[in-house]
């Protein structure tokens, strides 16, 4: 029993999980099943009345109740939908079969063959918990019938004739067939819907993978070092130039902050503290900085810009460009001009910012 409860869904029933797959307009089979219940009950009622036996009075009342059950179920299906109709049919049908057993031949009552149909139908449509509940109730009812019949409290009525028993069996088989058709059509709708959703999800994933491939190709072929961080400073993506420049594998960088990467380096390594805060700023204006890359100090032009979504900063994107050779060229040109006695370069666009002394000058 505990295993069955563990298998039961978190929600109440499949109807609650996928109502659009059961409340589909244009499928008349559930209505056909209800009309079949009503028609079979009317036929059985006519046969009981034709028998003119006072022993059948209790059965006549039961069949009248079954006709009323079908009428109410049809009204619920029309005005309240399939959910209310199916639940009412499951509970009402089980109640009628149980009453017929107690009021008739007890465990020998032919109507009790409806128990399996009700259990299968309710389990498939209303969920495992509903089915288990009806199973427990059915076992209790059958046990009570056996005890009461053994004590002589029930089962004293005269059994119906074989033709009437045959009518009951045909009636139950017909109901089982029409409900099976309804279940099969519902299953096919569910399967088709899930297949369509899976196809859409697969196409969407392929589109995302293709788009990610394009973006990755764009990043990796960009000549500058490019990176993306989240709002907590963790690297979300880096390009191949970044990996090649710093010698950090992408798997080592992604998901970590600069402090995490620095903490993972052995003490006394060539990398210094300047590298820890290299990409921690938030200015979009390009600046020139000394950056240690693979144990060598290089001049880089860096820029960092916040990434905003709906007005909220969710990360930072930036790039770094090695300009060491431009700086060296500018210094050589300035030295050449000084040797020739030319005035110093005053163009603000080409004038280099003050250069901090490299760390090796302090040694």
N, C-alpha and C positions, 0 to 999 in steps of 0.2 A: 504493500500500500504506500509506504513512504517513497518507493521508487517511482510510482505513478505520480505522486504529488510533485516530485522533483522534476519530472518530465513535463508537467503542466506549464503553460505559458504564464508570463508575468501578468498579462491582462486577463480579463474575464473570459473571453471566448474569441474564436476566429471572426465572429460577426463584429465584435468590437475592434479587432485588429484590421480587418479588411471589409468594412461594410459596403464599399462600392462594388465588390465582387459578388455580393449576395443580393443586394438591393438593386439588381439590374432590371430595368424595364424591358418588357418584350419577351420574357421567359415565362410561359403560362403553366409550366409543369407542376409547380407547387399548388397553383389553383386547381389544376386537374386532379392532383392527389386529394385535395380537400373535397372536391365534388365527388370523387370516387368513394371516399369514406361515407359521405352523405347518401350516395346512391346504394352502396352495399348495405348500409344500415336500414334503409327503407325496404330493400328486398328482404332482408332477414326479418324485419318487423312484420311484413306481410305474411311470410311463411309461419311465423309464430302465431299470428292472429288466425291464420287459416287452420292451424292445428287445434284451436279451441280447447286447449288444455289449461286448467287452472294452475298446474305446476309451472307453467311458463310465465306466470304473472311477473315474478321478479326479473326475469330476463327481458320481458317487454319494457319494464321501467328502465332497465339498463340501456336498451337499444334506443329508447327515446332520448335518454341523456346523451348518447353518442351522437344522435342527430343534432341535438342542441349544441354539442361541442363543435361539430363541423360548421354549423351556422355561425357561431361566434368566431371561429378561426377564419372563415371567409370574410367576415366583417372586419376583423383585425387586419387581414392582409390588404383589404381595400383601403381602409382609412388610417391604419397605423403602420403598415409596412410589413415586410417579411420577418423582421426581428421579433416583433410581438407575436406574429402568427406562429412562427417556428417554436418559440418557447412555450406558447400555449398548447400547441399540438403535442409537444413532447411530454409536458406535465399532465395535460388532460388525457392523452392517450394512455399513459402509464396508469393514471388513476382509474380510468374506465376498465382496463384489463384487470387491475387488482380487484376492483369491485366485482367484476364478473366472476372472478375466481372464487371469492368469498361467498357470493350470492348463488353460485351454481355448483359445479362438481368439485370445487376445491382445486387441488393440483392437477386433476384430470380435465379441467376446463380447456377446451380447444383454443380459446382466445389468448391463453397464456403464451402461445407461439408468437404473439406480437412483441413480447419482451425483447428478444434479440434485435428485431427491426428498430424498435424505439431506441435501444442502446446504441446501435451503430449510427443511426441518423443523428441522434442528439450528440454523440461523441464527435462526429465529423463536423457538424454544423455549430455546435455550441461549446465545444472544448472538452478537454480531458476531465477537468474537475466536475463538470456537469454529468458526464458519462459515469464517472466513478460514483458520484452521489446516487444516480439512478441504480447503479449496480448494487450498491449496499442496500438501498431501499428494496430492490427486487429480492435480494437474498433474504432479507428480514421478512418480507411478505410471504415468500414461499415457505420459509420455516414456520411462520405463524399458521399458514394454511395446513401444513402437515400436522402440526400439533393440534389444531382445532379439528381437523378431520379425524385424527386418531382418537380424539376425545368424543367424537360423535356430535360435535357442535355444528359442523357444516358438511356439505356433500351428501345430504340426505335427499336432495331433490332428484326427481327422475331425470335420467340423462336424455338429452335430445336425440332425435332420430339420426341415423347415418346421413341422410340427405342434408339435414341442417348442419351437421358437423362438416360435411363437404363444402357447404356454402361458406362457412366460417374460414376454412382453409383457403379456398379460392379468393375470398375477400382479403385475407392477410397477404397472400401471395401477390395479388394485384396491387395492393398498396405498396408492398415492398418493391415491386418492379417500377412503379411510377416514381417513387422516392429515389430509387437507385439511378434512374435516368436524370432526375433533378440533381443529385449529387455529382454524377458524372459530368453533366454540363457545367456545373459550378466549378468543378475541379479543372476542366479544360479552360474556363475563363481565367481562373487563377493562374494556371500554368502559362497561358498566353500572355497575361499581364506581366508576370515575373520574367518571362523570356524577353518581352519588349523592354522592360526596365533594365535587365542585365545587358541587353544589346546597346541601349542608350548609355549606360554607365561605361561599358567597354569602349564605345566610340568616344565618349568624353575623356576617358583616361588616355586613349591613344592620341587624341588631340593635345591634351596636356603634355604628354611625353614628347610629342613632336615639337610643341612650342618650347618646352624646356630644352630640347636639343638645339633649337635655333638660338635660344638665349645663351646656352652654354658655348655654342660655337662663336657667337658674337663676343662674349666675354673673353674666351681663351685666345681669340685672334686679335684682341685689342692690345696695342703695344705697351700700354701703361699697366701698372699694378692697380687692380680694381678690387674693392671689397664691399660687402654689405653686412651691417650689424643690426641687431634688434635693439629695443629700448633699454635693455640691460647690458649692452656692450658685448654681447656674444656674437661671434662671427656666424653669419648665415650662409655666406657664399664668398669665395675668392676665385680669381681667375688664374690661368696657368702662369702668367707673368709674375703674379704674386708668389706662387709656389716656387718658381724658378729663382726669383730674386732673393727670397729669404731662406729657401731650403726647408721650408716647413711643408710636410705632406698635407694635402687638403683635408684628409680624415683627421689629422691632428689638430687642425685649426678650427674647423667648423664645430660650433657648439661650445667653444671656449672663449674666454676673454683674454686680453693681453696679459693680465696678471696670472691667469691660469697657465698660459704658455711660458711666461717667465719663471713661474714657480717650478715647472717641470724640468728646467735646465739645470745641469749640474753646477754647483758652486764654483766660482772662478772661471766660468766660461767666458768666451770672448765677447758675447753680447752684453751690453750694458743697460742701465736703467732707461736711457733715452728711448730705447726700442719699446719699452713697456707702454709709454704714453704716446707712441708715434701716431696712432690713429684714434686718439681719444677725444680730439677736439670737435668742434661743431661749426667752424667758420667755412663758408662757401668761398671766400676769397682765397685764391692761391697764395701760398706762402712757401718760402724756401727754407729747408731744414737739413741739418746733418743727420743722417740715418745710418746706423750700422747694419750692413748686409753681408752675411757670411764672413764676419770678422773684419770687414773693410768699411771705413767710413766714406759715405757717398752723399753728395748734395742731391736732394730731391725736391721737386716742386709738388706740394701736396694740396689737396682741396677736400673739404668735407662738407656735406650738405645733409640736413635732416630729411627724413622720409615721413610725410604726413598722410594720414588717412582720415577723412572727415574732420579735418582740423586738429587731429591729435597726432603727436609725434610718436611713431612706432618703430623708428630705427634711424640709421644713418648710412649713407652711401658716400664713398670717397674714392679718390685715385691718387697715385703717386707716380711721378715721372722722374727718372734719373737724369739730372742736368749737370752731372759732374764734368763732362767734357765741355759743355758750354761755359761753365765757370772757369775751367782751365784755359779755354780759348780767350775768354775775357781778360784773365790775369796776364796771359802772354801778350795780348794786344796792348794792355795798359803798360806792361814792362817795356815793350817795344817803343811806345809813344814817349815814355819817360826817357829812354835812351836817346831818342831823336830830339829831345827838348820840346816836344809838342805839349800843349796844355792838356791837363787831365780831361778825360771824357766826362761831360756834364749832363749828358742826356739822361733825364730821370728814368726814361723807359728802359735804358740799358745799364744804368748804374746799379751795381750789386749791393745788396743790403750788407750791414756789418756782419762779418763772419766770426762766429765764436771760435776760440782756439780749439783745435782738435785735442782729444784727450791724450794723445801721445806726447804733446808739448809739455804737459805737466809732469811727465815722468823724469 
